[in-house]
Amino acid sequence: MFFRLRIWARSVNTSARLLKYSTMPEESTIETQPAATANENKRKNRGQTSKDRREHARKKIMIRNQERKEEQPRERPEGSEPRRPKRKVALLMGFCGSGYQGMQVNPNAKTIEGELFKALCEAGAVSAENSTDQGKIQLQRAARTDKGVHAAGQVVSLKMIVEEPDIIARLNEKLPAQIRAWDYVRVVRSFNAKTACDSRVYEYMLPTYVFMPPSEKCMELAKTVKFEERQVPETSEADLRAKREYRAPREMLEYVRKALEKYQGTHDYRNFTVTKGCTANNSRRHIHWFTMSDPMVIRGCEWLSLKVKGQSFMLHQIRKMVGLIILMARTNVPQRLIDVVFDCARINVP
């Protein structure tokens, strides 16, 4: 088994979105469009008769009046707290995921989002009216995390009351010690942390003993017992001592580095997820880089740091990418097997 650490989900520069812009049709589109078709579309857009144009103008006026009516302050129940303005922000935070069922809120589960929303309400960043549903404040995270996964940097977009200058300090007072808010940044109303995130970086801490050749006990089990009837044998003290003392040879480390490089670029990862219904149309992903550190000894055991940066990832994609290389390294399989897995029909990757 290996442990995972998410280090930063980077969102696009929000300052570049502060100005609204409009797009003009490309000249090539205008030149290649037949004149008759262009005139016909123009007539349809403006209405074919004066009656149509009047009806179109009447509808626009009705829509504009309705929008103005919605913008007017609504009557509030007697005794309710005064309305305080909310601002769209990008909240920068980090957390230790041990003991939590991931980032995204789930019913009857202890999650990071659940703790965050509760603390926002208690700190006064969310009004009592909106405290029953986090959808009212448009809360979105840049990336989800699985059970027990940590994040040194996570971005959350939401509408928050930021009148108090010490709102971050007040929020941290309400948050558990495992979750910290670093700061917030004002953004435009259309900003969404999930859709604006252009890349994600993951780090896996991997003990090198996973590359040890299979033991005789495991080899005998694979030869004599059917797959569905196998049980993982208990690990003895001698086995644990051997794992702690194992040091990966240089040839093994070089093999793993070159294998990780084969993931760079755009490939079809349909065989690297448990999601059903994946095809070549929806399973292509782009990996910027996948690197491995030099070995480091932590508490007597040798570890490696694997870091991967990609635009987006599918469910269980990274753990299957790493699992395939572990299997290949233990059995000394040629690295061209990765290319075969990219191109072949659906198979089960451990």
TAGIDA-V143478 format. One line per field, one symbol per residue. phi: phi as a letter, one per 30 degrees, with the letter a starting at -180 (. if undefined). psi: psi as a letter, one per 30 degrees, with the letter a starting at -180 (. if undefined). burial: b if it has 24 or more other ideal C-beta (glycine too) atoms within 12 Angstrom, else e. A space follows every 10 residues. Layout:
phi = ???
psi = ???
burial = ???
This chain:
phi = .bcbbdcacd cdddddcdcd bbccdddddd dddedddddd dddddcjdbd dddddddddd dddddddddd dddddcddjd dddcdcbdbc ccbbacddic cjdddbdhbd bddddddddd dddidbdddc dcadddchdb cdadbdeicc bdbbcbcacb dbdddcdddd ddddddddbb cdabbdbddd dbdddddcab bcbccbdddd cddddddddd dddccdedcd bdddcddddd ddddddbddd dddddddddd ddddjcbccd dcbcddidbd dbcdbccdab bbdddbcbhi cdbbccbbbb dabcdidddd dddddddddd chdedddddd ddcdddbccd
psi = lllkjkekjk lljfffgfkl llkkkkeeee efkkeeeeee eeeeefkfle eeeeeeeeee eeeeeeeeef fkklkkkkfl kkkkklkklj kkllljgkfl haekkkkhkj leeeeeeeee effgfkleeg ffjfffghkk leklllkgkl kfjkkkklkk jgekfheeee efefllffkk kellkkllff kjeeffjflk kkkkjkkfff gkkkleeeee efffkleffk kklkkleeee eeeefkkkle eeeeeeeeee fffkakljhf gglfklgklf fggklkkelj lkllkkkjhf kklkjkkkkl elklkgeeee eeeeeeeeef ghkkffeeee eefllkljk.
burial = ebbbbbbbbb beebeeeeee eeeeeeeeee eeeeeeeeee eeeeeeeeee eeeeeeeeee eeeeeeeeee eeeeeeeeee eeeeebbbbb bbbbbbbeeb bbbbbeeeee bbbbbbbbbb bebbbbbeeb eeebeebbbb bbbbbbebbb bebbbbbbbb bbeeeebbee bbebbbeebb bbebbebeee bbbbebbebb bbbbbbbbbb beeeeeeeee eeeeeeeeee eeeeeeeeee eebeebebee ebbebbbebb ebbeeebbbb bbbeeeeeee eebebebbeb bbeebeeeee bbbbbbbbbb ebbbeebbbb bbbbbbbbbb eeeeeeebee bbeeeeeebe
